Amino acid sequence: MEFRRFTRACFAAIGGLLWIIAAALALETSAVIRLWWIETHNPFILAAKNNTPLSDRKPLSLRHGKDVRHTCAGQPDWNSFSPTAALPAWAEPRQHESKEEAERRRAVFSGLSDPDRHLFALLNDEWVAAIDTSGKVRRLYGNGLYRAAVEAGATPSILQALERRLAETGALAPKTPGSYVNLELNVVPNIRDEKEILLLNADVPGWIHAFIPSDFQTLRFDNLPSDTPWDGIPFFRYKKNLRNARSGQGIRFDTNNYGFRDRDISVPKPPGVMRLLCIGGSTTEEGATNDTTYPKFLEKRLRAHFGENRPIEVFNCGISGLTTSGHLARLADYLALEPDLMIFYEGVNDIHRDLAEHWRTAGAASWRRLLSRSAFASWQMNALLYPDEETMRKDIQGLVIENFHAIGRAARSRGVRMALCSVACPDPQAVTRDERRFFDYHARTAGLDPCLNLERYERILRLLNDEIRLFCLREGFLYVPVAERMDGGYDTFCDMYHMTDSGIERKAEVLFDCLQDYLPFQQ
């Protein structure tokens, strides 16, 4: 009798499990079919696939913005900015450095405080690992996401590779200045990553500090075509003086004598000139031509407003795909152009390239990583695939805001002011159903996060923009409310991140309405 009851229970459990599997397969199949139907019938998706935007996309009427200027009211003015003393030599951004100079700079590391050690790593474009007597990484300085992973006991793969290398016989000796460990991380075909890591004695007896150059310094690509626009690493630096080349966005463009999408830049800066640099990724670089980017629209408006007696230059320093970590790596290049004001419209690439990967891989539970492979879960259970807002806010602070803080420290020491823009996206409440499906489709197929949709992206941007606003308030930098003044859908945005020609011009208008009262000129 007991055996029969046990047998029936087993069959019932197996039957229930099979029903659950069948239901899951049915839901997954229905989701795949629904997504296929949307992709083959949505007019916006079909237009994008054919590279022919719908003809009913109308130009925006520009708003000459008392509402914008009201939003900018109460912010710091130009003269309230207080430059700081010059940074110590170990923190000064530099374009070129010999091996001997790097060793002398790193020799001071063990005597620094923890906050200064983080600043050291960020401004010198490297990670510094504190390794105990057993050869295990116990602390990391630099990249905020890697640092959080180490603190949580989830050692990133690059640090695991370093631990294995140090475990090899003789790899740790001697622990004196000039002792190096070579680490090869050639995981992807035709991409080499060979890091030369300096080992120095740490302040804790028996521990060492390992100075790890970032990928921006060590990656080498063996298969770039001869007509590539990239100077070494894709999505980091363009070649100088390109003509009619294809940009990271795939459009034809020219670059100047410093590799940016603009006219040539004179250094030293001519006397009396006010120079503004617009820094960001493809959302700064974008525009049909070099003259229809938001920096060029902004320059025209400022010159028309202040007149010829107030020489103003605005340069487009946008590079497709660049993150705030990349901007830190290129900070010396920006400062070498002698700007008076650096304007950042950035955070998009941090979300897609660094934060999304962290949230759904290294920083995600196993069940969440498994669920993220499901089309049905991505469609109907999207909120479960991402951490809670408190965790996302903390990660944004640890990566984006810490990078901006380091950039701000260096800029302030040079007397350079900063303005940070909030990042805009289509309004999920204002778009039509077809527009929303188009933006969701683009996020799935064009980004690095196939689970991202418009609603989730807008919520992440709200956290990012709030942190940018609070950072500007603390540091006395100008906050430009681009997201607060941009709305609409397909008429403003050609995808979830980039803008139409009219949207680009409106972004320039928002910046102009804030800057006309901020710049130290009287009309």
Secondary structure in CASP SS format (residue, H / E / C, confidence):
PFRMAT SS
TARGET T0000
AUTHOR 0000-0000-0000
METHOD secondary structure of the structure
MODEL  1
M C 1.00
E H 1.00
F H 1.00
R H 1.00
R H 1.00
F H 1.00
T H 1.00
R H 1.00
A H 1.00
C H 1.00
F H 1.00
A H 1.00
A H 1.00
I H 1.00
G H 1.00
G H 1.00
L H 1.00
L H 1.00
W H 1.00
I H 1.00
I H 1.00
A H 1.00
A H 1.00
A H 1.00
L H 1.00
A H 1.00
L H 1.00
E H 1.00
T H 1.00
S H 1.00
A H 1.00
V H 1.00
I H 1.00
R H 1.00
L H 1.00
W H 1.00
W H 1.00
I H 1.00
E H 1.00
T H 1.00
H H 1.00
N C 1.00
P H 1.00
F H 1.00
I H 1.00
L H 1.00
A H 1.00
A H 1.00
K H 1.00
N C 1.00
N C 1.00
T C 1.00
P C 1.00
L C 1.00
S C 1.00
D C 1.00
R C 1.00
K C 1.00
P C 1.00
L C 1.00
S C 1.00
L C 1.00
R C 1.00
H C 1.00
G C 1.00
K H 1.00
D H 1.00
V H 1.00
R H 1.00
H H 1.00
T H 1.00
C H 1.00
A C 1.00
G C 1.00
Q C 1.00
P C 1.00
D C 1.00
W H 1.00
N H 1.00
S H 1.00
F C 1.00
S C 1.00
P C 1.00
T C 1.00
A C 1.00
A C 1.00
L C 1.00
P C 1.00
A H 1.00
W H 1.00
A H 1.00
E C 1.00
P C 1.00
R C 1.00
Q C 1.00
H C 1.00
E C 1.00
S C 1.00
K H 1.00
E H 1.00
E H 1.00
A H 1.00
E H 1.00
R H 1.00
R H 1.00
R H 1.00
A C 1.00
V C 1.00
F H 1.00
S H 1.00
G H 1.00
L C 1.00
S C 1.00
D H 1.00
P H 1.00
D H 1.00
R H 1.00
H H 1.00
L H 1.00
F H 1.00
A H 1.00
L H 1.00
L H 1.00
N C 1.00
D C 1.00
E E 1.00
W E 1.00
V E 1.00
A E 1.00
A E 1.00
I E 1.00
D C 1.00
T C 1.00
S C 1.00
G C 1.00
K C 1.00
V E 1.00
R E 1.00
R E 1.00
L E 1.00
Y E 1.00
G C 1.00
N C 1.00
G H 1.00
L H 1.00
Y H 1.00
R H 1.00
A H 1.00
A H 1.00
V H 1.00
E H 1.00
A C 1.00
G C 1.00
A C 1.00
T C 1.00
P C 1.00
S H 1.00
I H 1.00
L H 1.00
Q H 1.00
A H 1.00
L H 1.00
E H 1.00
R H 1.00
R H 1.00
L H 1.00
A H 1.00
E C 1.00
T C 1.00
G C 1.00
A C 1.00
L C 1.00
A C 1.00
P C 1.00
K C 1.00
T C 1.00
P C 1.00
G C 1.00
S E 1.00
Y E 1.00
V E 1.00
N E 1.00
L E 1.00
E E 1.00
L C 1.00
N C 1.00
V C 1.00
V C 1.00
P C 1.00
N C 1.00
I E 1.00
R E 1.00
D E 1.00
E E 1.00
K E 1.00
E E 1.00
I E 1.00
L E 1.00
L E 1.00
L E 1.00
N E 1.00
A C 1.00
D C 1.00
V C 1.00
P C 1.00
G C 1.00
W C 1.00
I E 1.00
H E 1.00
A E 1.00
F E 1.00
I E 1.00
P E 1.00
S C 1.00
D H 1.00
F H 1.00
Q H 1.00
T H 1.00
L E 1.00
R E 1.00
F E 1.00
D C 1.00
N C 1.00
L C 1.00
P C 1.00
S C 1.00
D C 1.00
T C 1.00
P C 1.00
W E 1.00
D C 1.00
G C 1.00
I C 1.00
P C 1.00
F C 1.00
F C 1.00
R C 1.00
Y E 1.00
K C 1.00
K C 1.00
N C 1.00
L C 1.00
R C 1.00
N C 1.00
A E 1.00
R E 1.00
S C 1.00
G C 1.00
Q C 1.00
G C 1.00
I C 1.00
R E 1.00
F E 1.00
D C 1.00
T C 1.00
N C 1.00
N C 1.00
Y C 1.00
G C 1.00
F C 1.00
R C 1.00
D C 1.00
R C 1.00
D C 1.00
I C 1.00
S C 1.00
V C 1.00
P C 1.00
K C 1.00
P C 1.00
P C 1.00
G C 1.00
V C 1.00
M E 1.00
R E 1.00
L E 1.00
L E 1.00
C E 1.00
I E 1.00
G E 1.00
G C 1.00
S H 1.00
T H 1.00
T H 1.00
E H 1.00
E C 1.00
G C 1.00
A C 1.00
T C 1.00
N H 1.00
D H 1.00
T H 1.00
T C 1.00
Y H 1.00
P H 1.00
K H 1.00
F H 1.00
L H 1.00
E H 1.00
K H 1.00
R H 1.00
L H 1.00
R H 1.00
A H 1.00
H H 1.00
F H 1.00
G C 1.00
E C 1.00
N C 1.00
R C 1.00
P C 1.00
I E 1.00
E E 1.00
V E 1.00
F E 1.00
N E 1.00
C E 1.00
G E 1.00
I C 1.00
S C 1.00
G C 1.00
L C 1.00
T C 1.00
T H 1.00
S H 1.00
G H 1.00
H H 1.00
L H 1.00
A H 1.00
R C 1.00
L H 1.00
A H 1.00
D H 1.00
Y H 1.00
L H 1.00
A C 1.00
L C 1.00
E C 1.00
P C 1.00
D C 1.00
L E 1.00
M E 1.00
I E 1.00
F E 1.00
Y E 1.00
E C 1.00
G C 1.00
V H 1.00
N H 1.00
D H 1.00
I H 1.00
H H 1.00
R H 1.00
D H 1.00
L H 1.00
A H 1.00
E H 1.00
H H 1.00
W H 1.00
R H 1.00
T H 1.00
A H 1.00
G C 1.00
A C 1.00
A C 1.00
S H 1.00
W H 1.00
R H 1.00
R H 1.00
L H 1.00
L H 1.00
S C 1.00
R C 1.00
S C 1.00
A H 1.00
F H 1.00
A H 1.00
S H 1.00
W H 1.00
Q H 1.00
M C 1.00
N H 1.00
A H 1.00
L H 1.00
L H 1.00
Y C 1.00
P C 1.00
D C 1.00
E H 1.00
E H 1.00
T H 1.00
M H 1.00
R H 1.00
K H 1.00
D H 1.00
I H 1.00
Q H 1.00
G H 1.00
L H 1.00
V H 1.00
I H 1.00
E H 1.00
N H 1.00
F H 1.00
H H 1.00
A H 1.00
I H 1.00
G H 1.00
R H 1.00
A H 1.00
A H 1.00
R H 1.00
S H 1.00
R C 1.00
G C 1.00
V C 1.00
R E 1.00
M E 1.00
A E 1.00
L E 1.00
C E 1.00
S C 1.00
V C 1.00
A C 1.00
C C 1.00
P C 1.00
D C 1.00
P C 1.00
Q C 1.00
A C 1.00
V C 1.00
T C 1.00
R H 1.00
D H 1.00
E H 1.00
R H 1.00
R H 1.00
F H 1.00
F H 1.00
D H 1.00
Y H 1.00
H H 1.00
A H 1.00
R H 1.00
T H 1.00
A H 1.00
G C 1.00
L C 1.00
D C 1.00
P C 1.00
C C 1.00
L C 1.00
N C 1.00
L H 1.00
E H 1.00
R H 1.00
Y H 1.00
E H 1.00
R H 1.00
I H 1.00
L H 1.00
R H 1.00
L H 1.00
L H 1.00
N H 1.00
D H 1.00
E H 1.00
I H 1.00
R H 1.00
L H 1.00
F H 1.00
C H 1.00
L H 1.00
R H 1.00
E H 1.00
G C 1.00
F C 1.00
L E 1.00
Y E 1.00
V E 1.00
P C 1.00
V H 1.00
A H 1.00
E H 1.00
R H 1.00
M C 1.00
D C 1.00
G C 1.00
G C 1.00
Y C 1.00
D C 1.00
T C 1.00
F E 1.00
C C 1.00
D C 1.00
M C 1.00
Y C 1.00
H C 1.00
M E 1.00
T C 1.00
D H 1.00
S H 1.00
G H 1.00
I H 1.00
E H 1.00
R H 1.00
K H 1.00
A H 1.00
E H 1.00
V H 1.00
L H 1.00
F H 1.00
D H 1.00
C H 1.00
L H 1.00
Q H 1.00
D H 1.00
Y H 1.00
L C 1.00
P C 1.00
F C 1.00
Q C 1.00
Q C 1.00
END
